[in-house]
């Protein structure tokens, strides 16, 4: 290895049975997570959101440039503006604007089991929208110039850690990806060099919240893994 500054790294070694039990416990908690489309307006402590973003900010990423920005939207006016712009895009996607849908028949067919449509009331109801931006450039100093690497992969992993932490805190989330979503840059006052990646809607499920049965079908271990 080339010369570079280091500090020691160690982890407490766990007995095998404890390691297995912890991995299974984490798996079982994550199995409870659902993508939620029905939110209450019950408030959520800001500190939970802050800690979850800090957790996301520990994600492995290209050259440790940490190419992400999390814009937390709590203002009703901004939430309304995002809802209106997102619904306009979604009406075109689903063909609810009177034109042919932008989505293919196959795509619309795949969504049928989820029951989604262009209506996105949760964008106004939920207490927080975390709009996640990917920084194509900037480096660790956010100088707007330095090249970033593996940006989508890095920000994707960070989003996973964000969602897992929010779930651990007893909150419901929805990853929402209106397409195209360039409007989020203006709504969140972010620079041209940043690419909006997704909106993570955060809050408590409404009392009458449901999830589609389709979402409960998880591929078994034998299907999602192979051992070589
Ligand atoms: N963005 C649209 C469509 C949509 C697409 C996929 I793939 C989903 O898993 C869910 C929805 C919408 O939010 O309705």
Boltz pocket constraint, residues with backbone or C-beta under 6 A from the ligand:
constraints:
  - pocket:
      binder: B
      contacts: [[A, 90], [A, 93], [A, 111], [A, 114], [A, 116], [A, 117], [A, 118], [A, 176], [A, 177], [A, 178], [A, 179]]
      max_distance: 6.0
